[in-house]
Amino acid sequence: MKYIVQLLLLSILTLACAQKEKKEAVEEVSIKGEEIAYTANDVTMNGYIAYNENVEGKRPGILVVHEWWGHNEYTRKRANMLAELGYVAIAVDMYGNGKKAEHPEDAQKFSSNVMGNFEDAKDRFNAAIETLKGNPNVDQNKIGAIGYCFGGSVILSMANAGIDLDGVAAFHAGLQLPVMPKDTLRSRVIVMNGADDPFVTAEQVENFTGAMEKANADFQFINYEGAVHAYTNPGATELGEKFNLPLAYNAEADSASWEEMKKFFNTTFPSK
C-alpha cells in the first residue's frame, strides 16, 4: 500500500512538472512580423501584422494607427509590443502606399487630406479591419484599436461613426474630430492625454468629455501632468527641437499610459 501511495505521488508530481514545462514553452515569445498589402478604393495600403507564433488558438486583433508622420517603425514597434501581450496587431497605413512625411507641413497636408474626406478614411480603416480579420489567428468577434496623435483622432472618430470596435485606446489624440460622440457609440473608450499639451485645449477636453457623458459612453479620460504632445514617442523630443514644435518624450507618462491600455484591453477582452 505504501508503495502504491508513493507511486501515485510520483505520478502526480511528474504530471505537474510536465504541465509546467508545457506552460513555460507556450509563454515563450516568438514574434512573427509580416508585411501585408491591402487596398481601399484602388489605393494600395502597406501594412504590417505581428503576432506571437507560440500562442495557440484565435485571439483578439488590434489595429495600430500611426501619428501624422505616417506608418513608420514606431508604429510597427507598438504592433510588436501588442503581439508580445498575446494579441494579433496590424500597423495600419492611412495615407496609402506607405507614404511618410519628413516635414510637419507634409504631415499636416497628409492628415488633413484623410480626415477631410471621412468617407474615404472609413473605407481605408474598414479595409484594415477586414485584413486583420483575415488573419487565421484572429478572433473576428474581438477587435480593438489604438492610435497615436493623428491616429488617436482616427480611432475615436471611427468609434463615434459606429465602426464595430470593442475598445479603442487613444494616446495624445487631437479632440477636434470630424465625428463627435453620439448615442450610437458602442465602443469602450480610453483617452490618455498630456495635461500640458498645447494642441489640446481645456475647452476641447470639456467639449469631448461632455459629449461622451451625454452619449452615456463607457469611457475614461486620463491626464498626465507634465506631459506634452507625442509623449509616448522616444523620438519626439528630437523632432520637437528640429521643427520648433512642442513635442517631447515623457518616459513616466509613456509607461503609465501603456499600463492603463493593458488594463483596459484585459477588461475589454477578459478571456483572450
VEXROLUM-832410 format. One record per residue (C-alpha): residue in one letter; x, y, z. Coordinates in nm, 4 decimals. Last residue first. Example, Ala and Ser with C-alpha at 12.3 -4.5 7.8 and 13.67 -1.06 7.14 Angstrom:
@rest = S&east = 1.3670&north = -0.1060&up = 0.7140
@rest = A&east = 1.2300&north = -0.4500&up = 0.7800
This chain:
@rest = K&east = -0.8436&north = 3.6286&up = -2.4607
@rest = S&east = -1.0942&north = 3.5693&up = -2.1836
@rest = P&east = -1.1260&north = 3.9177&up = -2.0352
@rest = F&east = -1.1229&north = 4.1004&up = -2.3706
@rest = T&east = -1.2418&north = 4.4508&up = -2.2775
@rest = T&east = -1.1201&north = 4.4048&up = -1.9192
@rest = N&east = -0.7722&north = 4.2987&up = -2.0260
@rest = F&east = -0.7918&north = 4.5616&up = -2.3011
@rest = F&east = -0.8274&north = 4.8444&up = -2.0497
@rest = K&east = -0.5703&north = 4.7008&up = -1.8104
@rest = K&east = -0.3131&north = 4.6865&up = -2.0895
@rest = M&east = -0.4024&north = 5.0388&up = -2.2012
@rest = E&east = -0.3548&north = 5.1685&up = -1.8472
@rest = E&east = -0.0123&north = 5.0012&up = -1.8362
@rest = W&east = 0.0778&north = 5.1672&up = -2.1659
@rest = S&east = -0.0346&north = 5.5031&up = -2.0253
@rest = A&east = 0.1864&north = 5.4676&up = -1.7185
@rest = S&east = 0.4948&north = 5.3709&up = -1.9203
@rest = D&east = 0.4606&north = 5.6593&up = -2.1646
@rest = A&east = 0.3710&north = 5.9035&up = -1.8873
@rest = E&east = 0.6884&north = 5.8130&up = -1.6984
@rest = A&east = 0.9068&north = 5.8126&up = -2.0091
@rest = N&east = 0.7938&north = 6.1564&up = -2.1258
@rest = Y&east = 0.9021&north = 6.2242&up = -2.4835
@rest = A&east = 0.8662&north = 6.5808&up = -2.6047
@rest = L&east = 0.6785&north = 6.7733&up = -2.8728
@rest = P&east = 0.6017&north = 7.1456&up = -2.8515
@rest = L&east = 0.7298&north = 7.2190&up = -3.2042
@rest = N&east = 1.0451&north = 7.4023&up = -3.3113
@rest = F&east = 1.0996&north = 7.1715&up = -3.6103
@rest = K&east = 1.4275&north = 7.0092&up = -3.5075
@rest = E&east = 1.3744&north = 7.0568&up = -3.1345
@rest = G&east = 1.0332&north = 6.8956&up = -3.1437
@rest = L&east = 1.1591&north = 6.6145&up = -3.3654
@rest = E&east = 1.4416&north = 6.5426&up = -3.1196
@rest = T&east = 1.1995&north = 6.5428&up = -2.8263
@rest = A&east = 0.9507&north = 6.3195&up = -3.0085
@rest = G&east = 1.1896&north = 6.0349&up = -3.0917
@rest = P&east = 1.1078&north = 5.8369&up = -2.7766
@rest = N&east = 0.7377&north = 5.8532&up = -2.8747
@rest = T&east = 0.4882&north = 5.8231&up = -2.5880
@rest = Y&east = 0.4757&north = 6.1968&up = -2.5008
@rest = A&east = 0.3667&north = 6.2907&up = -2.8539
@rest = H&east = 0.2166&north = 6.6203&up = -2.7263
@rest = V&east = 0.3008&north = 6.7370&up = -2.3778
@rest = A&east = 0.3325&north = 6.5544&up = -2.0466
@rest = G&east = 0.3898&north = 6.7423&up = -1.7198
@rest = E&east = 0.0765&north = 6.6028&up = -1.5585
@rest = Y&east = -0.0716&north = 6.3031&up = -1.7353
@rest = N&east = -0.4444&north = 6.3471&up = -1.7982
@rest = I&east = -0.6722&north = 6.0430&up = -1.8134
@rest = F&east = -1.0149&north = 6.0276&up = -1.9766
@rest = Q&east = -1.2093&north = 5.7046&up = -1.9283
@rest = F&east = -1.5096&north = 5.5922&up = -2.1283
@rest = D&east = -1.8227&north = 5.3761&up = -2.1382
@rest = A&east = -2.0470&north = 5.6219&up = -2.3206
@rest = N&east = -2.3732&north = 5.7677&up = -2.1935
@rest = A&east = -2.3879&north = 5.9760&up = -2.5125
@rest = K&east = -2.4240&north = 6.2903&up = -2.2977
@rest = E&east = -2.1202&north = 6.1790&up = -2.0986
@rest = M&east = -1.9160&north = 6.1341&up = -2.4148
@rest = A&east = -2.0308&north = 6.4738&up = -2.5476
@rest = G&east = -1.9263&north = 6.6394&up = -2.2218
@rest = T&east = -1.5909&north = 6.4605&up = -2.2333
@rest = F&east = -1.5275&north = 6.5950&up = -2.5826
@rest = N&east = -1.6487&north = 6.9505&up = -2.5232
@rest = E&east = -1.4618&north = 6.9782&up = -2.1923
@rest = V&east = -1.1409&north = 6.8428&up = -2.3431
@rest = Q&east = -1.1722&north = 7.0816&up = -2.6364
@rest = E&east = -1.2287&north = 7.3740&up = -2.3993
@rest = A&east = -0.9259&north = 7.2765&up = -2.1918
@rest = T&east = -0.7183&north = 7.2930&up = -2.5090
@rest = V&east = -0.5417&north = 7.0056&up = -2.6851
@rest = F&east = -0.2548&north = 7.1227&up = -2.9082
@rest = P&east = -0.0843&north = 7.2908&up = -2.6122
@rest = D&east = -0.0305&north = 6.9500&up = -2.4449
@rest = D&east = 0.0349&north = 7.0206&up = -2.0770
@rest = A&east = -0.2095&north = 6.7598&up = -1.9422
@rest = G&east = -0.0801&north = 6.5044&up = -2.1940
@rest = N&east = -0.3792&north = 6.2896&up = -2.2783
@rest = M&east = -0.4724&north = 5.9260&up = -2.2408
@rest = V&east = -0.8169&north = 5.8603&up = -2.3875
@rest = I&east = -0.9942&north = 5.5336&up = -2.3054
@rest = V&east = -1.3036&north = 5.4222&up = -2.4909
@rest = R&east = -1.5411&north = 5.1239&up = -2.4828
@rest = S&east = -1.7093&north = 5.1014&up = -2.8207
@rest = R&east = -2.0864&north = 5.1322&up = -2.8605
@rest = L&east = -2.1309&north = 5.4901&up = -2.9818
@rest = T&east = -2.4813&north = 5.5328&up = -3.1275
@rest = D&east = -2.5633&north = 5.7880&up = -2.8572
@rest = K&east = -2.3238&north = 6.0411&up = -3.0025
@rest = P&east = -1.9533&north = 6.1190&up = -2.9784
@rest = M&east = -1.8102&north = 6.3659&up = -3.2336
@rest = V&east = -1.7420&north = 6.2872&up = -3.5980
@rest = P&east = -1.4913&north = 6.5106&up = -3.7809
@rest = L&east = -1.2988&north = 6.5329&up = -3.4525
@rest = Q&east = -1.1480&north = 6.8244&up = -3.2659
@rest = L&east = -1.0052&north = 6.6028&up = -2.9910
@rest = G&east = -0.6480&north = 6.5553&up = -3.1162
@rest = A&east = -0.5063&north = 6.2416&up = -2.9664
@rest = H&east = -0.2258&north = 6.2149&up = -2.7089
@rest = F&east = -0.2757&north = 5.8336&up = -2.6897
@rest = A&east = -0.6125&north = 5.6870&up = -2.7852
@rest = A&east = -0.7278&north = 5.3438&up = -2.6693
@rest = V&east = -1.0282&north = 5.1994&up = -2.8537
@rest = G&east = -1.2488&north = 4.9097&up = -2.7432
@rest = D&east = -1.4913&north = 4.6566&up = -2.8875
@rest = L&east = -1.4810&north = 4.8081&up = -3.2341
@rest = D&east = -1.7705&north = 4.7896&up = -3.4812
@rest = I&east = -1.7463&north = 5.1218&up = -3.6678
@rest = G&east = -2.0312&north = 5.3421&up = -3.5457
@rest = A&east = -1.9088&north = 5.6835&up = -3.6556
@rest = N&east = -1.8036&north = 5.7649&up = -3.2984
@rest = A&east = -1.5786&north = 5.4577&up = -3.2994
@rest = M&east = -1.4256&north = 5.5703&up = -3.6282
@rest = S&east = -1.3766&north = 5.9232&up = -3.4967
@rest = L&east = -1.2021&north = 5.7971&up = -3.1834
@rest = I&east = -0.9836&north = 5.5687&up = -3.3960
@rest = V&east = -0.8806&north = 5.8488&up = -3.6314
@rest = S&east = -0.8179&north = 6.1073&up = -3.3604
@rest = G&east = -0.5823&north = 5.8639&up = -3.1875
@rest = G&east = -0.4088&north = 5.8012&up = -3.5181
@rest = F&east = -0.3497&north = 6.1732&up = -3.5639
@rest = C&east = -0.1815&north = 6.1731&up = -3.2203
@rest = Y&east = -0.1271&north = 5.7996&up = -3.1564
@rest = G&east = -0.3841&north = 5.5276&up = -3.2091
@rest = I&east = -0.5045&north = 5.2044&up = -3.0549
@rest = A&east = -0.7728&north = 4.9746&up = -3.1895
@rest = G&east = -0.9905&north = 4.6818&up = -3.0857
@rest = I&east = -1.1409&north = 4.3731&up = -3.2473
@rest = K&east = -1.2857&north = 4.0651&up = -3.0775
@rest = N&east = -1.5551&north = 3.8958&up = -3.2860
@rest = Q&east = -1.3147&north = 3.8112&up = -3.5679
@rest = D&east = -1.0980&north = 3.6058&up = -3.3328
@rest = V&east = -0.7664&north = 3.6443&up = -3.5115
@rest = N&east = -0.5033&north = 3.3738&up = -3.5681
@rest = P&east = -0.6183&north = 3.2945&up = -3.9234
@rest = N&east = -0.5508&north = 3.6546&up = -4.0357
@rest = G&east = -0.8474&north = 3.7657&up = -4.2443
@rest = K&east = -0.9863&north = 3.9652&up = -3.9527
@rest = L&east = -0.6820&north = 4.1909&up = -3.9733
@rest = T&east = -0.7328&north = 4.2461&up = -4.3458
@rest = E&east = -1.1014&north = 4.3144&up = -4.2861
@rest = I&east = -1.0130&north = 4.5724&up = -4.0206
@rest = A&east = -0.7539&north = 4.7358&up = -4.2475
@rest = A&east = -1.0102&north = 4.7646&up = -4.5272
@rest = N&east = -1.2518&north = 4.9172&up = -4.2763
@rest = F&east = -0.9969&north = 5.1865&up = -4.1926
@rest = R&east = -0.9354&north = 5.2684&up = -4.5566
@rest = D&east = -1.3082&north = 5.2811&up = -4.6318
@rest = K&east = -1.3664&north = 5.4973&up = -4.3249
@rest = A&east = -1.0962&north = 5.7385&up = -4.4429
@rest = D&east = -1.2699&north = 5.7583&up = -4.7825
@rest = E&east = -1.5940&north = 5.8510&up = -4.6073
@rest = F&east = -1.4019&north = 6.0994&up = -4.3926
@rest = N&east = -1.2601&north = 6.3060&up = -4.6730
@rest = G&east = -1.1152&north = 6.5955&up = -4.4715
@rest = M&east = -0.9709&north = 6.3492&up = -4.2201
@rest = V&east = -0.7514&north = 6.1878&up = -4.4838
@rest = N&east = -0.6477&north = 6.5014&up = -4.6728
@rest = S&east = -0.5897&north = 6.6808&up = -4.3434
@rest = S&east = -0.3500&north = 6.4062&up = -4.2285
@rest = F&east = -0.1447&north = 6.4233&up = -4.5494
@rest = K&east = -0.1300&north = 6.8035&up = -4.5573
@rest = Q&east = -0.0382&north = 6.8385&up = -4.1904
@rest = A&east = 0.2294&north = 6.5713&up = -4.2244
@rest = D&east = 0.3669&north = 6.7464&up = -4.5329
@rest = E&east = 0.3923&north = 7.0754&up = -4.3454
@rest = P&east = 0.5357&north = 6.8943&up = -4.0438
@rest = H&east = 0.8310&north = 6.7679&up = -4.2531
@rest = E&east = 0.9505&north = 6.4201&up = -4.3468
@rest = A&east = 0.6042&north = 6.2783&up = -4.4011
@rest = K&east = 0.5534&north = 5.9108&up = -4.4810
@rest = K&east = 0.3610&north = 5.7362&up = -4.7605
@rest = G&east = 0.3306&north = 5.3590&up = -4.7214
@rest = N&east = 0.1388&north = 5.3424&up = -5.0489
@rest = G&east = -0.1664&north = 5.4884&up = -4.8766
@rest = Y&east = -0.2055&north = 5.7562&up = -4.6117
@rest = M&east = -0.3948&north = 5.5501&up = -4.3510
@rest = D&east = -0.1399&north = 5.2671&up = -4.3339
@rest = V&east = -0.2290&north = 5.0463&up = -4.0380
@rest = A&east = 0.0059&north = 4.8566&up = -3.8073
@rest = I&east = -0.1857&north = 4.5332&up = -3.7591
@rest = A&east = -0.1807&north = 4.3582&up = -3.4244
@rest = V&east = -0.2581&north = 3.9995&up = -3.3260
@rest = Y&east = -0.2793&north = 3.9973&up = -2.9472
@rest = G&east = -0.0873&north = 3.7965&up = -2.6887
@rest = L&east = 0.0894&north = 4.0703&up = -2.4945
@rest = E&east = 0.4047&north = 4.0252&up = -2.7048
@rest = A&east = 0.1870&north = 4.0876&up = -3.0114
@rest = L&east = 0.0868&north = 4.4210&up = -2.8596
@rest = M&east = 0.4543&north = 4.5136&up = -2.8279
@rest = N&east = 0.5140&north = 4.4103&up = -3.1883
@rest = A&east = 0.2321&north = 4.6386&up = -3.3057
@rest = R&east = 0.3824&north = 4.9196&up = -3.0984
@rest = K&east = 0.7184&north = 4.8714&up = -3.2693
@rest = R&east = 0.5438&north = 4.8691&up = -3.6057
@rest = T&east = 0.4021&north = 5.2167&up = -3.5431
@rest = Y&east = 0.7460&north = 5.3396&up = -3.4347
@rest = E&east = 0.8982&north = 5.1895&up = -3.7487
@rest = N&east = 0.6779&north = 5.4039&up = -3.9718
@rest = H&east = 0.3208&north = 5.4372&up = -4.0996
@rest = G&east = 0.2710&north = 5.8122&up = -4.1337
@rest = W&east = 0.4195&north = 6.1256&up = -3.9755
@rest = W&east = 0.0701&north = 6.2222&up = -3.8552
@rest = E&east = 0.0974&north = 5.9526&up = -3.5897
@rest = H&east = 0.0115&north = 5.5952&up = -3.6803
@rest = V&east = -0.2940&north = 5.3788&up = -3.6280
@rest = V&east = -0.2471&north = 5.0419&up = -3.4561
@rest = L&east = -0.5327&north = 4.7972&up = -3.5129
@rest = I&east = -0.5913&north = 4.5252&up = -3.2545
@rest = G&east = -0.6987&north = 4.1651&up = -3.3078
@rest = P&east = -0.8257&north = 3.9450&up = -3.0270
@rest = R&east = -0.7086&north = 3.5802&up = -3.0114
@rest = K&east = -0.7558&north = 3.2573&up = -3.2014
@rest = G&east = -0.5773&north = 2.9423&up = -3.0951
@rest = E&east = -0.2231&north = 2.8673&up = -2.9899
@rest = V&east = 0.0304&north = 3.1248&up = -2.8770
@rest = N&east = 0.3861&north = 3.0341&up = -2.9742
@rest = E&east = 0.3843&north = 3.2266&up = -3.3033
@rest = N&east = 0.3282&north = 3.5553&up = -3.1196
@rest = Y&east = 0.1691&north = 3.8007&up = -3.3597
@rest = A&east = 0.2569&north = 4.0945&up = -3.5860
@rest = I&east = 0.0914&north = 4.2335&up = -3.8992
@rest = Y&east = 0.2350&north = 4.5173&up = -4.1079
@rest = G&east = 0.0593&north = 4.7462&up = -4.3521
@rest = N&east = 0.1185&north = 4.8988&up = -4.6946
@rest = M&east = -0.2082&north = 5.0374&up = -4.8303
@rest = T&east = -0.2666&north = 5.0218&up = -5.2036
@rest = V&east = -0.5229&north = 5.2696&up = -5.3351
@rest = D&east = -0.7910&north = 5.1374&up = -5.5712
@rest = N&east = -1.0736&north = 5.2487&up = -5.3399
@rest = A&east = -0.9158&north = 5.0636&up = -5.0472
@rest = T&east = -0.6457&north = 4.8039&up = -5.0995
@rest = Y&east = -0.4368&north = 4.5669&up = -4.8915
@rest = A&east = -0.0653&north = 4.4977&up = -4.8656
@rest = I&east = 0.0957&north = 4.2986&up = -4.5848
@rest = E&east = 0.4474&north = 4.2916&up = -4.4472
@rest = E&east = 0.4709&north = 4.0195&up = -4.1837
@rest = G&east = 0.6070&north = 4.0212&up = -3.8301
@rest = K&east = 0.6400&north = 3.6993&up = -3.6324
@rest = I&east = 0.7074&north = 3.7460&up = -3.2641
@rest = S&east = 0.8390&north = 3.4466&up = -3.0718
@rest = V&east = 0.7532&north = 3.4826&up = -2.7043
@rest = E&east = 0.7995&north = 3.1894&up = -2.4678
@rest = E&east = 0.4734&north = 3.1513&up = -2.2759
@rest = V&east = 0.3845&north = 2.8327&up = -2.4598
@rest = A&east = 0.7089&north = 2.6665&up = -2.3502
@rest = E&east = 0.6528&north = 2.7771&up = -1.9913
@rest = K&east = 0.3042&north = 2.6282&up = -1.9966
@rest = K&east = 0.4317&north = 2.2967&up = -2.1368
@rest = E&east = 0.7084&north = 2.2826&up = -1.8762
@rest = K&east = 0.4539&north = 2.3497&up = -1.6009
@rest = Q&east = 0.2224&north = 2.0798&up = -1.7357
@rest = A&east = 0.5098&north = 1.8308&up = -1.7468
@rest = C&east = 0.6127&north = 1.9209&up = -1.3923
@rest = A&east = 0.2565&north = 1.8721&up = -1.2678
@rest = L&east = 0.2305&north = 1.5353&up = -1.4449
@rest = T&east = 0.5574&north = 1.4137&up = -1.2919
@rest = L&east = 0.4498&north = 1.5313&up = -0.9470
@rest = I&east = 0.1165&north = 1.3486&up = -0.9776
@rest = S&east = 0.2850&north = 1.0314&up = -1.0995
@rest = L&east = 0.5355&north = 1.0412&up = -0.8118
@rest = L&east = 0.2519&north = 1.0848&up = -0.5636
@rest = L&east = 0.0728&north = 0.7823&up = -0.7093
@rest = L&east = 0.3882&north = 0.5722&up = -0.6969
@rest = Q&east = 0.4437&north = 0.6674&up = -0.3340
@rest = V&east = 0.0841&north = 0.5761&up = -0.2500
@rest = I&east = 0.1186&north = 0.2394&up = -0.4305
@rest = Y&east = 0.4441&north = 0.1604&up = -0.2458
@rest = K&east = 0.2826&north = 0.2351&up = 0.0900
@rest = M&east = 0.0000&north = 0.0000&up = 0.0000
